[in-house]
Amino acid sequence: MKRTILFSLIFFLSATIFAQEKISVVFNEMTHDFGVIHEEDGKATTVFTFVNNSAMPITIKSVKASCGCTTPSYSREVIAPHGEGKITVAYNAQGRPGKFTKNVTVQLGTDIDTKTESLTITGEVTPKMRSITESFAYKAGDLLLREQIVNFGSVFKSAAMEKITEVYNNSDREMVVTFGEVPDYIKVTFDGEPKLAPKTKTAVRFSLNTEKMKLWGDISQNISIKINGKTTENYTIKAKINEDFSKLTAEQLKNAPIAVADKKNLNLLTIKLGEKRSSKIKLTNAGKTPLLIRSVRSDIDYLIVKPSKEAVASGKSIDLNIMVDASKIPDEFPFRKQVQVITNDPVNPVLTLVIEWQTKK
């Protein structure tokens, strides 16, 4: 009986001591709303304070912001019981118009315990007034462009997307804006006529129709800009064309093709300048339905990879024929290049292969 009472007392005292050693803090606020911030004012700053309600001293172990636009700083000294700690959080509004919500993660600690708190800052940045040259930073002769790269981002095959940008006639004369050869999967139109009066702007719409495209993966297409019939600069159209696997049923996923390469890294060793070197990588369909090779992409013209077939039956293999044309390489150099094989394998639709070699005279 005495032993039971003794164990109970020890357990009670241990639990009490443990409870006393838990970290407890009270912040003046967990969320700070800056309200409206003017972009030209730069940084907006607030200070979060807290009281250490623990029975022991604590320190701020770390403070991490959710993005680079938010900069925290904090007191490094030990904070005694009932003492106060401070965390300063600054938000850089420059170049970030619009509403924002950012988080700051705070880790407090002792030698035997840690506690994590999350602080939040919110607000809305009103954009500063910008000059024409600030708003339209790219030049095509006297035509100023708001942007030179039109990036559609990730797009599913069969989808249609539109991006809108603006141009400004910075001259004192009317100009006619047209474009060079445009592929059939891109349509370029103006809001209004292509004739642009002096010191005026207009919107340019780029429509992307992926159903007309034979390309997959990362694409980049230059479209020349003509002013009064004379070519000036280019618009660069970028997109990443993906296959939409989200509508596949569980049964279709179970029976889907699986692309397996017998090697993902191929070393062709030494190749003499002016010569060609060929090799192969075997690609096998380990799935139950046909594997379709959508595209094989190499970003350099002296590395050519061609599949022996574009469809691979279940359990069958094909060759990826690889050829390096060192006659197009001017000097000795070690090469390490990537090739992307894009297929209808829903788990691994982009198979990346690495081809290495060293050119020698």
ChimeraX attribute file (.defattr): number of C-alpha atoms within 10 A of each C-alpha:
attribute: neighborCount
match mode: 1-to-1
recipient: residues
	/A:1	6
	/A:2	7
	/A:3	8
	/A:4	9
	/A:5	10
	/A:6	11
	/A:7	12
	/A:8	12
	/A:9	12
	/A:10	12
	/A:11	12
	/A:12	12
	/A:13	12
	/A:14	12
	/A:15	12
	/A:16	11
	/A:17	12
	/A:18	12
	/A:19	12
	/A:20	13
	/A:21	16
	/A:22	17
	/A:23	21
	/A:24	16
	/A:25	20
	/A:26	13
	/A:27	16
	/A:28	12
	/A:29	12
	/A:30	14
	/A:31	16
	/A:32	17
	/A:33	13
	/A:34	16
	/A:35	11
	/A:36	13
	/A:37	20
	/A:38	16
	/A:39	21
	/A:40	14
	/A:41	12
	/A:42	16
	/A:43	17
	/A:44	16
	/A:45	15
	/A:46	15
	/A:47	16
	/A:48	17
	/A:49	17
	/A:50	18
	/A:51	18
	/A:52	21
	/A:53	18
	/A:54	20
	/A:55	16
	/A:56	16
	/A:57	18
	/A:58	25
	/A:59	19
	/A:60	22
	/A:61	15
	/A:62	15
	/A:63	20
	/A:64	16
	/A:65	18
	/A:66	13
	/A:67	11
	/A:68	9
	/A:69	14
	/A:70	20
	/A:71	18
	/A:72	19
	/A:73	14
	/A:74	18
	/A:75	13
	/A:76	13
	/A:77	10
	/A:78	14
	/A:79	19
	/A:80	17
	/A:81	16
	/A:82	15
	/A:83	15
	/A:84	17
	/A:85	22
	/A:86	17
	/A:87	19
	/A:88	14
	/A:89	23
	/A:90	17
	/A:91	24
	/A:92	17
	/A:93	24
	/A:94	16
	/A:95	12
	/A:96	16
	/A:97	15
	/A:98	14
	/A:99	13
	/A:100	15
	/A:101	13
	/A:102	16
	/A:103	16
	/A:104	19
	/A:105	15
	/A:106	20
	/A:107	15
	/A:108	18
	/A:109	18
	/A:110	17
	/A:111	8
	/A:112	9
	/A:113	12
	/A:114	15
	/A:115	15
	/A:116	14
	/A:117	13
	/A:118	14
	/A:119	19
	/A:120	17
	/A:121	21
	/A:122	17
	/A:123	19
	/A:124	19
	/A:125	24
	/A:126	16
	/A:127	16
	/A:128	13
	/A:129	10
	/A:130	9
	/A:131	8
	/A:132	13
	/A:133	14
	/A:134	10
	/A:135	15
	/A:136	19
	/A:137	12
	/A:138	16
	/A:139	18
	/A:140	19
	/A:141	16
	/A:142	15
	/A:143	23
	/A:144	22
	/A:145	21
	/A:146	18
	/A:147	16
	/A:148	18
	/A:149	16
	/A:150	17
	/A:151	13
	/A:152	17
	/A:153	10
	/A:154	13
	/A:155	18
	/A:156	16
	/A:157	20
	/A:158	14
	/A:159	12
	/A:160	14
	/A:161	13
	/A:162	13
	/A:163	13
	/A:164	14
	/A:165	16
	/A:166	17
	/A:167	22
	/A:168	23
	/A:169	24
	/A:170	22
	/A:171	15
	/A:172	10
	/A:173	12
	/A:174	15
	/A:175	20
	/A:176	16
	/A:177	20
	/A:178	18
	/A:179	18
	/A:180	14
	/A:181	9
	/A:182	13
	/A:183	12
	/A:184	11
	/A:185	14
	/A:186	19
	/A:187	13
	/A:188	16
	/A:189	15
	/A:190	18
	/A:191	12
	/A:192	10
	/A:193	10
	/A:194	15
	/A:195	16
	/A:196	20
	/A:197	17
	/A:198	14
	/A:199	14
	/A:200	12
	/A:201	17
	/A:202	18
	/A:203	15
	/A:204	17
	/A:205	16
	/A:206	19
	/A:207	17
	/A:208	22
	/A:209	17
	/A:210	21
	/A:211	13
	/A:212	13
	/A:213	15
	/A:214	11
	/A:215	17
	/A:216	21
	/A:217	21
	/A:218	14
	/A:219	11
	/A:220	12
	/A:221	16
	/A:222	16
	/A:223	17
	/A:224	18
	/A:225	21
	/A:226	20
	/A:227	19
	/A:228	12
	/A:229	13
	/A:230	15
	/A:231	16
	/A:232	15
	/A:233	18
	/A:234	17
	/A:235	17
	/A:236	15
	/A:237	18
	/A:238	17
	/A:239	18
	/A:240	17
	/A:241	22
	/A:242	20
	/A:243	18
	/A:244	14
	/A:245	15
	/A:246	7
	/A:247	8
	/A:248	12
	/A:249	10
	/A:250	9
	/A:251	8
	/A:252	14
	/A:253	16
	/A:254	12
	/A:255	14
	/A:256	22
	/A:257	28
	/A:258	23
	/A:259	26
	/A:260	17
	/A:261	18
	/A:262	10
	/A:263	12
	/A:264	15
	/A:265	16
	/A:266	16
	/A:267	13
	/A:268	18
	/A:269	13
	/A:270	14
	/A:271	18
	/A:272	17
	/A:273	19
	/A:274	15
	/A:275	13
	/A:276	14
	/A:277	16
	/A:278	13
	/A:279	14
	/A:280	17
	/A:281	19
	/A:282	15
	/A:283	20
	/A:284	21
	/A:285	24
	/A:286	19
	/A:287	21
	/A:288	16
	/A:289	18
	/A:290	20
	/A:291	25
	/A:292	18
	/A:293	18
	/A:294	19
	/A:295	18
	/A:296	21
	/A:297	20
	/A:298	15
	/A:299	11
	/A:300	10
	/A:301	9
	/A:302	15
	/A:303	20
	/A:304	18
	/A:305	22
	/A:306	16
	/A:307	19
	/A:308	12
	/A:309	12
	/A:310	13
	/A:311	17
	/A:312	22
	/A:313	17
	/A:314	18
	/A:315	15
	/A:316	14
	/A:317	20
	/A:318	19
	/A:319	17
	/A:320	20
	/A:321	15
	/A:322	18
	/A:323	17
	/A:324	21
	/A:325	18
	/A:326	21
	/A:327	13
	/A:328	14
	/A:329	15
	/A:330	11
	/A:331	14
	/A:332	14
	/A:333	12
	/A:334	12
	/A:335	13
	/A:336	13
	/A:337	14
	/A:338	17
	/A:339	20
	/A:340	19
	/A:341	24
	/A:342	22
	/A:343	23
	/A:344	21
	/A:345	24
	/A:346	18
	/A:347	12
	/A:348	14
	/A:349	21
	/A:350	20
	/A:351	16
	/A:352	17
	/A:353	16
	/A:354	14
	/A:355	19
	/A:356	15
	/A:357	18
	/A:358	17
	/A:359	20
	/A:360	14
	/A:361	10
